[in-house]
Every structure is written in structure tokens, then in C-alpha cells.
């Protein structure tokens, strides 16, 4: 089975002055092309199916490699189609001095050794020579020697600008095809996952008595540190009459990288656990449906909205598919109030964030484990273990929070 994957590489530290000039020029031209095309569509001068045909001679179009210009117009076309279908709002203009991603398809780039060669348009080459004294037909980007570039079937390359606190960062996306041969799990077990704040992911597996909780307190602690440090730096520069500085942007990038790394590791551990236990399906409580409506108190709301649950679900999904494990999102309404032993639903049974005590059957269970079991039982209605075993197994977990 062939799947599409994206490898993300931060280019900012490795770029020379010449590369900065070229990338700024290309991403600025991409932004201007978007605005010109968007204006023409809004005025009714061009139909969205005629964008490429009518704008081929445009100055900003010719600043980009033909494939890069086509990619910008294709994105705008999709944005307008989604607007016509009432899926999204009308496409907006890019900022006046904005920068927009630039993409090269198969004929616009080449990987030679550990270097990426990106083609430049004739007009851009002429501009670079006259304005900056840069004589080059290509933009060369050096990649890590540890990357298995020979084995990767790279189909597209995209350079994405990010403006964070007034500082620009460039990220390289290598879009490649990957051959995966998922093996059918030996058993047909199901894993239930309850997502939360302090306990980032609580997992229970059909036929397994021992649940496993992936800690989220480390992530919360680190996020609090970043928030305090960013607030401290903002306070310092405000005293100097400034709004931003390099330190501030570096902190924001460092925070983003830390969160991405943490989510990657948690998702990998969960998928490895599922693979080890013979799980064929993972069921996750989909709390992202009513994400903006969740109200669990001011402090908890702040923590809750900082954690990228959608990103975690996405990474669990694509990593599971590579192992032949399917993923299903289920409604998690009342899973925290329902007793996973007798089925009674009572809000007062949840004594506090970490403990569930059933007033009907007397079960004492860790609240997140109880929620994960209810998520599991939404697709596995007949658990393999009995009431006495459940009570014995989970009384010890009552002290966990």
C-alpha cells in the first residue's frame, strides 16, 4: 500500500544571506499573485477555471516557476469552490507585505546527493542578477546527510514562511510516497482511548485487565513555563517601547517544536502498545466536535485549549494505518458520568477529576479509566471480564488523579 507523508525540516538556521534573499522574493511574489488573482475573481473579470490561462503573462506569475505559480492559483481555486459550496468564508487577501508558501512539483526540483535543487524562473534570475548580483539558475538547499533521500519517493517540495512575533522562519516540506505493508493483527482486540488534560491519554484494551495512562502533566508544566517566559520577555520589551524581539520569536518556535515532539512520541507509544497487544481497532473519544463549547472552569479551560488534541488524533490515525490498525472516533458524551460496570449515568458519581464512585453498584474507579472503558464499550458491548474482576482491578486505581 502506498501512502503520502510529509517530512518537515526547519531551514532558518541553515540559510545563507543569498538564500534568504531568494526565498523572500519567491514567497512575496507568491503572496502578490494570490492577491492579484483573488481581486480579479472578486471583480468578476476572471472565472476561477480560467485563472492560469488569463494570468500567465502577469508579472507576479512570471516571477515564479510555472509549477509554483500554478500551485498558488490551484489553492485559490479550491478556496473559492469551498466558498461556493458554503463550506468556508470567502477567500481573504494576503497581508500587504505578506509572504505565501511556494511549491515545486516533480519537474521543478531535483535531489542531488544531500542537496535539493529548486528551479527559478527566467524573470527571477534576471532580477536577482541585476538587483543583488546573484547569478544562479537554481536555489540550492542542503539537507541532512542522515535522511534516506535515495529511498524516499519525493513528489513535491514546498517552502512555507512563518511570521512569529515579527520574525520570519522558513520550513521545508518534502511530500513523498511511502510503501507500507500493514500486517493483519494476530488478534481482534479493541483499544479505547480517553483524552484529557492531566492524563493526556488513558488506554484500556479488550481482554486486558491493566489500563495504561500517558501523562500530560509534563506537557502542561512545560507549557506553563513557556507562557511565563513569553510574558516576562513581553514585559521587558514593553518597558523599552518595543512590541517584539528575536528572543520572543525563538521562544514561540521552541514551544512549537517541543509540543510537536511530545505529541509524536505519545502517539508512537500508543500505536506500539496497540501493536504489541494485538489490537486491530483503536476507538478514541472525539472531544474535538464540541471543542469550543467545553467549559470545565477557567483554569482547566486554559490548560485544555493549549493541548493539540486534533494533532494527537491525526498522528495516532496515520501511524495506526501503517500497522494495519483502524481508528474510529466516537461520541464521548456522558462517558465521564456513566458507570462502566453497571451502566448507571449520574453526574454526582464523579467525585473529582480523578475518582469515580458509583452510588448504584459501589464500583470505585479512576475517572479517566472509567471514561476509556465506556468509550471501548461503545463498540464492544460485551466485555470479557466480570464485575468482581473489575472491582478488584480498579479499586487500587482510585487514588490516581
C-alpha positions in Angstrom: 0.0 0.0 0.0 1.3 3.4 -0.9 0.7 6.4 1.4 1.6 10.1 1.3 3.7 11.5 4.1 5.2 15.0 4.8 8.7 15.4 6.2 9.1 18.9 7.9 12.5 20.5 8.1 13.3 23.9 9.7 15.5 25.8 7.4 16.0 29.0 9.3 19.3 28.3 10.9 20.9 26.9 7.8 20.1 29.7 5.3 22.7 31.9 3.9 22.1 35.6 3.1 21.7 34.7 -0.6 19.1 32.0 0.2 17.2 34.5 2.4 17.0 37.0 -0.5 15.7 34.3 -2.9 13.2 32.9 -0.5 11.9 36.3 0.5 11.5 37.2 -3.2 9.7 34.0 -4.1 7.3 33.9 -1.1 6.5 37.6 -1.6 5.7 37.0 -5.3 3.5 34.1 -4.3 1.5 36.4 -2.0 1.2 39.1 -4.6 0.0 36.5 -7.2 -2.7 35.3 -4.8 -3.9 38.9 -4.2 -4.0 39.8 -7.9 -5.9 36.6 -8.8 -8.3 36.9 -5.9 -9.1 40.6 -6.8 -9.8 39.6 -10.5 -12.2 36.8 -9.3 -14.0 39.2 -6.9 -14.4 41.8 -9.6 -15.8 39.1 -12.0 -13.1 39.7 -14.5 -11.9 36.1 -14.5 -13.7 32.8 -13.8 -11.9 30.5 -11.4 -11.4 27.9 -14.1 -9.5 30.5 -16.3 -7.1 31.7 -13.7 -4.0 30.1 -15.1 -4.9 30.9 -18.7 -5.6 34.6 -18.1 -2.7 35.3 -15.7 0.2 33.5 -17.5 1.6 36.9 -18.6 1.2 38.5 -15.2 4.4 40.0 -13.6 4.0 38.1 -10.4 3.2 34.8 -12.2 6.4 35.1 -14.2 8.4 35.7 -11.0 7.6 32.1 -10.0 8.5 28.8 -11.6 5.4 27.8 -13.7 4.6 24.9 -11.3 4.8 27.2 -8.3 2.5 29.8 -9.9 0.0 27.0 -10.9 0.0 25.7 -7.3 -0.9 29.1 -5.9 -3.8 29.5 -8.4 -4.9 26.0 -7.7 -5.1 26.7 -3.9 -7.1 29.8 -4.6 -9.5 27.9 -6.9 -10.1 25.3 -4.2 -10.8 28.1 -1.7 -13.4 29.7 -4.0 -15.0 26.3 -4.7 -15.3 25.7 -0.9 -16.9 29.2 -0.6 -19.4 28.5 -3.3 -20.3 25.2 -1.5 -20.7 27.3 1.7 -18.0 25.3 3.5 -15.9 28.3 4.2 -15.9 32.1 4.1 -14.8 34.0 1.0 -11.0 33.8 0.4 -9.2 36.7 2.0 -6.3 38.8 0.6 -2.8 38.1 1.9 -1.3 41.0 4.0 0.2 43.9 2.1 3.7 42.8 2.7 2.8 39.2 3.3 4.6 36.0 2.2 2.9 32.9 1.0 4.1 29.2 0.5 5.9 28.3 -2.7 5.6 24.7 -4.1 7.6 22.8 -6.8 6.3 19.6 -8.4 8.3 16.8 -9.9 9.8 18.7 -12.9 10.7 21.8 -10.8 13.1 20.2 -8.4 15.9 17.6 -8.2 17.7 15.9 -5.3 21.4 15.5 -5.9 23.2 13.8 -3.1 22.1 15.5 0.0 21.2 18.8 -1.8 17.8 19.9 -3.0 17.9 21.9 -6.3 14.9 24.2 -6.9 14.3 25.8 -10.3 13.9 29.5 -10.6 12.0 31.4 -13.4 13.9 33.4 -16.0 12.4 36.7 -14.7 13.5 35.9 -11.2 17.1 35.0 -12.3 17.3 38.3 -14.1 16.0 40.2 -11.1 18.5 38.5 -8.7 21.4 39.3 -11.1 20.5 43.0 -11.6 19.4 43.8 -8.0 21.6 41.6 -5.8 24.4 40.4 -8.1 23.3 36.8 -7.6 23.9 34.6 -10.7 22.2 31.3 -10.3 19.7 29.2 -12.2 18.6 27.3 -9.1 18.0 27.7 -5.4 20.2 25.1 -3.6 19.2 23.8 -0.2 21.4 21.5 1.8 19.7 18.6 3.6 20.8 16.4 6.4 23.1 13.5 5.4 21.1 11.2 7.7 17.9 11.5 5.6 17.2 8.4 3.5 16.7 10.6 0.4 17.5 7.7 -2.1 14.7 5.6 -0.7 12.2 8.5 -0.5 9.9 8.9 -3.4 9.7 12.8 -3.1 6.8 14.0 -5.3 6.5 17.7 -4.2 8.5 20.3 -2.3 7.1 23.2 -0.5 8.7 26.1 1.4 6.4 27.7 3.9 7.1 31.1 5.6 6.0 31.6 9.2 5.9 35.1 10.7 6.1 34.8 14.5 6.4 37.9 16.6 7.8 39.9 13.7 10.4 37.4 12.8 10.3 35.2 9.7 11.1 31.5 9.7 11.2 29.1 6.8 10.1 25.5 6.9 10.7 22.9 4.1 8.0 20.3 3.4 9.1 17.2 1.5 5.9 15.5 0.3 6.8 11.9 -0.5 5.2 8.5 -1.2 5.9 5.6 1.2 5.3 1.9 0.7 3.8 0.3 3.7 2.8 -3.4 4.1 0.5 -3.5 7.1 0.1 -6.9 8.6 -3.2 -8.1 10.0 -3.0 -8.2 13.8 -2.9 -11.7 15.2 -5.9 -10.9 17.5 -9.0 -8.8 17.0 -8.8 -6.7 20.2 -10.1 -3.2 20.5 -8.4 -0.3 22.4 -10.4 2.5 23.9 -8.7 5.9 24.5 -10.0 8.7 26.7 -8.2 12.0 26.1 -7.7 14.5 28.9 -5.6 17.3 30.4 -3.5 15.8 33.3 -3.9 12.3 31.9 -3.3 13.1 28.2 -4.4 9.6 27.0 -5.9 6.8 29.1 -6.0 3.5 27.3 -7.9 0.2 28.0 -7.7 -2.8 25.8 -10.3 -5.5 25.4 -9.3 -8.6 27.3 -6.5 -6.8 29.2 -7.1 -6.0 32.9 -4.3 -3.4 33.2 -5.1 0.1 31.8 -2.2 2.4 30.8 -2.2 6.2 31.4 0.1 8.5 29.3 1.0 11.5 31.5 0.0 15.0 30.4 1.3 16.9 33.4 4.8 17.1 32.0 3.4 18.8 28.9 1.3 21.2 31.0 4.3 22.1 33.1 6.4 22.9 30.1 3.6 24.9 28.5 3.2 27.0 31.7 7.0 27.6 31.7 6.8 28.9 28.1 3.8 31.1 28.9 5.6 32.7 31.9 8.8 33.2 30.0 7.0 34.8 27.0 5.1 37.1 29.4 8.3 38.0 31.1 10.0 38.9 27.8 7.0 40.9 26.7 7.1 42.9 29.9 10.8 43.7 29.4 10.5 44.8 25.8 7.3 46.8 26.7 9.4 48.9 29.1 11.7 49.7 26.2 8.7 50.7 24.0 9.1 47.6 21.7 6.4 45.1 20.7 8.6 42.2 19.6 12.2 40.9 19.6 14.1 37.8 18.4 14.1 36.3 21.9 10.3 36.3 21.8 10.0 34.6 18.4 12.7 32.0 19.3 10.7 31.1 22.5 7.5 30.6 20.4 9.3 28.4 17.9 10.9 26.4 20.7 7.5 25.9 22.3 6.0 24.7 19.0 8.9 22.2 18.4 8.6 20.9 22.0 4.8 20.2 21.6 5.3 18.6 18.2 8.0 16.3 19.6 5.9 15.4 22.7 2.8 14.6 20.6 4.8 12.5 18.2 6.3 10.4 21.0 2.9 9.8 22.8 1.2 8.8 19.5 4.1 6.4 18.7 4.0 4.8 22.2 0.2 4.3 21.9 0.5 2.7 18.5 3.4 0.5 19.6 1.3 -0.7 22.6 -1.7 -1.5 20.3 0.6 -3.5 18.0 2.2 -5.4 20.9 -1.2 -6.3 22.4 -2.7 -7.5 19.0 -5.2 -4.6 18.7 -7.0 -4.4 15.4 -9.0 -1.2 16.1 -8.5 1.9 18.2 -11.5 3.8 19.4 -11.0 7.4 20.5 -13.4 9.7 22.3 -13.9 12.6 19.9 -13.9 15.6 22.1 -12.9 17.9 19.2 -16.5 18.1 17.9 -17.6 20.5 20.7 -14.2 21.7 21.5 -15.1 25.4 21.7 -18.1 24.7 23.9 -16.3 22.8 26.6 -16.4 24.6 30.0 -14.5 22.9 32.9 -13.6 26.0 34.8 -11.3 29.0 33.9 -8.0 27.4 34.8 -8.9 24.0 33.3 -10.2 25.6 30.1 -6.9 27.4 29.7 -5.0 24.1 30.0 -7.4 22.2 27.8 -7.2 24.6 24.9 -3.4 24.6 24.9 -3.2 20.9 24.2 -3.3 20.0 20.5 -5.8 17.1 20.7 -6.6 17.2 17.0 -2.9 16.8 16.2 -2.6 13.8 18.6 -5.7 12.1 17.0 -4.3 12.7 13.5 -0.9 11.2 14.4 -2.4 8.2 16.1 -4.5 7.6 13.0 -1.9 7.7 10.3 0.6 5.7 12.4 -2.0 3.1 13.2 -2.9 2.7 9.5 0.7 1.8 8.7 0.4 -1.1 11.1 -2.9 -2.3 9.8 -4.9 -0.9 12.7 -8.1 1.0 12.0 -9.1 4.1 14.0 -12.7 5.2 14.9 -13.8 8.4 16.5 -16.9 8.0 18.8 -19.1 10.5 20.6 -17.8 10.7 24.2 -21.0 12.3 25.6 -21.6 11.1 29.2 -18.6 8.8 29.2 -17.3 10.6 32.3 -20.7 10.3 34.1 -21.6 6.7 33.2 -20.5 3.8 35.3 -18.6 1.4 33.1 -19.6 -1.5 35.4 -23.4 -1.2 35.8 -24.2 1.5 33.2 -25.9 4.0 35.5 -25.5 7.6 34.5 -25.1 10.0 37.4 -23.1 13.3 37.3 -22.5 13.2 41.1 -20.7 9.9 40.9 -17.7 11.7 39.6 -16.4 12.9 42.9 -13.5 14.9 41.5 -11.2 14.9 38.4 -9.5 11.6 39.3 -12.2 9.5 41.0 -15.5 7.8 40.0 -17.5 6.2 42.8 -20.8 4.5 41.6 -23.7 5.0 44.0 -25.5 2.1 42.4 -23.0 -0.8 42.4 -20.3 0.6 44.6 -17.5 0.5 42.0 -14.5 2.7 42.8 -12.6 3.5 39.6 -10.1 6.0 38.3 -12.3 8.6 36.5 -10.3 8.6 33.3 -10.1 4.8 33.2 -13.9 4.7 33.6 -14.2 7.1 30.6 -11.9 5.0 28.5 -13.8 1.8 29.3 -17.1 3.5 28.3 -15.5 4.5 25.0 -14.3 0.9 24.5 -17.8 -0.5 25.3 -19.4 1.8 22.7 -18.1 -0.6 20.1 -17.5 -3.7 22.3 -20.8 -4.2 24.2 -19.9 -7.4 25.9 -16.7 -7.1 27.9 -14.8 -10.4 28.5 -14.3 -9.8 32.2 -16.9 -9.8 35.0 -17.9 -7.4 37.7 -15.9 -9.0 40.5 -12.7 -8.8 38.5 -13.4 -5.2 37.5 -13.9 -4.1 41.1 -10.7 -5.9 42.2 -8.7 -4.4 39.4 -9.7 -0.8 39.7 -10.1 -0.2 43.5 -6.3 0.3 43.6 -6.6 3.0 40.9 -9.0 5.2 42.9 -6.1 7.2 44.3 -4.8 8.2 40.9 -5.8 11.7 39.7 
